[in-house]
Amino acid sequence: MLDTSARLLQLLSFLQARPDWTGPELAERLGVTTRTVRRDVDRLRQLGYPVDAAPSATGGYRLASGASLPPLLLDDEEATAIAVALSAGAGGAVAGIEEPALAALAKLDRVLPPRLKQRAAALRASTVQLGAVGDVDATALVTLAQACAAQERVTFAYRARDDEASERRVEPYRLVSTGRRWYLVAFDLDRADWRTFRVDRAESVVRTGHRFHLDDPPDAAAMVSRSVAVAPYRYVARVRIDAPAALVASRVPPTVGVVEDEGGGAVLTTGSDHLESIAGHLVGLGFPFEVEEPPELREHLAGLGAELTARHGAVAPPA
């Protein structure tokens, strides 16, 4: 069993990770009785953390926004600076920390008093990141992250790739960062199917308060990889490559193509609106390959090979 100080930190971590917990759930996670949970919640309140309790047979707890910032050893200016910095990190200003930054931002946003939320939002709106990789609204990201954690339905206005506008009602599951963009994997209630959504194309994101339970969610990363690499494009190519799949995958980003192991070699599925882009990428991999489909790509490569041979095949060796 954890000592009291360690247990309080663990309890606080649980309350920050999800909006609502029952007493028995917390007791099971901490390995204590519900009576000990009640005592620990009282200790957190004495330390200044605003923990609300819902009257019920099992007891419910949630970490509420306080009138002042809980004692995190941060003053208002420091908390605001961290919120802005985390927003930049979640937006891709620093490669590799997008998802941890978003998780931390979602926790911080849950306990920030309204005046600090407004201050952080104002600073984000007036800050320009030179070379930023995405144009995603940090507020929308935080709202979606919290809805994923709480398993709460959301609604938003969505603009598709062809600029078609629609209203969406979804059950959000995961946010996935590709390094360039953020994608939401969610169950679309009106289409009764799983979908991926670019977060920068979602507007007016609203949590509805309606909870749900997912029985068999998909592999979010694989779903985003396949939809981004293949689905939106005019040409979808299937290419057999004479090299180990692991080696091919190390040279093909998941947003560019899907690599599958097949008989000691690899099969690459990728897409583009332009045959030249696919051809250039395949040649640049540096492996022997054969295009299985589409026929347009085979014809393009054959023509390109003939032109290169005509221009360079008859060059005399140096004397």
N, C-alpha and C positions, 0 to 999 in steps of 0.2 A: 504494500500500500504506500502511496506517495505521502510525504510529510505535508503539513498544512500549507506551507508557502508554495511548494511545487504544485499541490492540488489546486490552489487558488489560481495560479497561472494557467493550468490546464483547463479549468472551468471557464476562465475568461476567454481562452482561445476558442472553446466550443461556442460560447455565446456570440463571439465575433464572426465565426464561420457560418452560422445559420441563424435566421431571425427567431425561430421558435423552438423551444425544447420542453418536453415534459420532465417532471421530477424523476420518474423511473428511468427515462432514457439517460439522463445525466448521471444518475446513480450507477447504472450499468457501465457507462463509459469510464467513470472514475473508480469503480470498484468499492463503492461505499453505500451507505443506506440513504434513503430519501431524507431522513432527519438530518444527516450530515450535510446533504446538499443544501437544505434550508439554512443551516448555520453558516455554510460557506457563502451563500448568497448574501446573507446579512453582513458578513465581513467585507464583501465587495462593496456593498452600499456604504459602509462606514469609511471605506477608502475613497468614496466619491464616484463610484461607477453606478450609473442609473439603471438598475435591473428591475424591470417590471414583473409582477407576478399576476397571473390570471387565475381567478377562483375556479377550481374544478376538482374533480375527485383525484386526479393524478398530479395536479399542480402544473402550471405552465410558466416558463420564464423567457424573457427576451431582453436584450440590451437596447435600451431606448436612447434617443438623442437627449442630451442634457442641456440645462440652461447654461452650463459652462463646460469647458473641456475637461474630461476626467484626468486624473493625475498621471499623465504619460511622460512626465518630465519635459513637456513641450509648452512653450507659451504660444499665444495666438499667432504671432508672426512666424514662428517655427512651424506650427501646424499648417499654416497657409502655404508656406514655402514647400513643405513636403508634399502637400496635395497637388501643387502645380508641377513639381518635379516628377511625381508619380504619373501624372497625366501625360507628360512628355515622354516618359519611359514607355507607357502603355501605347502611345501613338507611334513608337518606333524610333524615337530620337536616339536611343542607345540600343543597338542590336543585341538580341538575345535575352533581354529582360522584360519583354512585353507582357508575358503572362504573369510573372511574379509581381510586376508593377501594378497590373490591373487588380490582382487579388488583394494587394496591400491597400490600394486606393479604395476598393469596395469596403474593406473593413474600416478604414479611416472615415469615409463618407458617412457610414452608419452612425457614428457617434459625434460628428462635428455639429456644433450648434448652428442654427440657420445663418447667423451673421458671418460665420467663417466660410460656410458653403457659398454664400453670395460673393464674398471677397475672392475666394479661389476661382469661382466662375468668371468673375470680371477680369482677373489676371490672365486666365487662359484665353479669354476672348481677345485680349489686347496683345498677346504674345505671338510672334511669328518665328517659326523654326526654319532656319535656312537649310534646305535639303531634306525636309521632312518627307518620309516615305508614304504617308497616308494622309487623308483628310477626314479623319473619324472624330466624331463628337465624343469627348470624354464623358459627358453626362449620360449619353446613350449607352456607352460601354459599361459604366458603373451600374446603371439601371438593369441592363441585361445580365450582368454578372450576378447581381443580387437576386434577380428573378430565377436564374439557373440554380443558385444555391438553395433558394427557398422553394423550388418547384412551384412557381407561380406563373400563371398565364400572363402574356403581354399582348398588347395590340400596337401596331405601328403602320404608318404609311410607307409604302415601298415603291421604289422606282427601279424597274428591271433594266437589263442591259439594252433593250431596244427602246428605253424611255417610257414604256407602258407603266402607268401608275395603278396601284391597287392598295386596298386595305387588308391587312393580315391579322389573323388571330392565331397565335401559336403557343405551344408548350415548349419553352426553351430548355435545351439540354446542355450544350457546351459552347463556349467561345473558343475559336481556334485562330491563332496568329500564324500567318505564313511568312512573316518577316516584312512583307509589303502591305498587307491588308489584314483586317479582322473579319472573320466569318462566324455567323451564328448557325449552329445546327439545331433544328427545332422540328417538332411535329406540327404540320400545318393542319389546323382543325377543319378548315373549309375544303381542303383538297384531300384530307384523310391520308396523308403520306408525309414521309420525312423530306425536308428541304434544307438547302443551305442558302443563307442570305448574306450579302455583303453589308456589313454594319454601316459603312459610309453612305449606303443608299437607303437607310432606314431613317425615318423622321417621326417626331412626336411619339416616342416610345413611352408606353404607359403600362405600369403593373396594375392588373385588374383586381388583385386580391383573391382570385379563384385559384385554389390549390389543385394539384394533380399528382398522379403517381405513374412513373414509367416502369413497365414490366420488362421490356426487352429492347433497350436503346441500342443504336448502331455504334460502330467504331467511328467516332466523330472525325478523327484525323484522316482516316482512310477515305471517308465520305467527302471531305473537303478536297483532299488531294485529287480524287477522281473527277469531281465536278469542276474544279478549277483547271485541271490539266486537259480535260477532254470535252466536256459537255457544251461549252458556249461557242465552239468554233465551226467554221465552214468545212474544214478538212480534219478528219480524225484518222491518224495513221497507226497501223500495227506493224511493228518492225522486229524481225528476229536478229539478234546481235550475238556474234560469236565471242562471248566473254562471260565470265562469272557474273551472276545477277548482282551480287554484293558490290562488285567493282563498278558495274554500270550504274547502280543506284547511288554510289558515292559521287558520280559526276552528273547526275540528273536530279535537280531539286524536285521535291514532291509537288511543287506547283507547276512544274514543266511537263512531267510525265509520270506514268505509273509503270514500275518495273516489276516483272514477275519472273520467278525462277522456273525454267522449263528445260529439263534434260541436260543440265550442266551449263546451258547457255541462258540467255535472257530474252524476254519479250517485252518490248517497250511500246506503250500506248501513249500517244501524245497528240496534240492538236494545235491548229493555227488557222487563221484566216488566209494565210499566204503560204504557198508551197515553198517559196524561197526560204522562209524562216525555218521550216521543218528540215529542208535539205541541208541548210547551213549548220543546223544543230547536230544532225546525224554525222556529217563529215567531221565536225569539230570534236566529236567524242573520241575519234581515233581508233575505232574498232571495226572489223569487217562486219557488214550488215546486209540484210536483204529485206526489202519492203514487201510485205504481203498485201497490204492495202493502204490507201486507195490506188486504183490504177493511174490516176492523174499524177500521183507522186512518182510512181515508177517511170512514167513517160518523161516527167520533168528531169529526173536524175539521169535517165538515158541520154536525153538531149544535152544536158550539162556535161556529162562524161564525153560525149562525142565532140562537143565544142572544145573542151580542154585538151582532148587528145589531138585534135586538129591543130590547135595552137602550140602545143608543147611536145607532142609525141615525136616530131621529126627533128628536134633540136640536136645538132651534131655535137658529139663529145668534144671537150677542149683538147687542143693539140698537145 
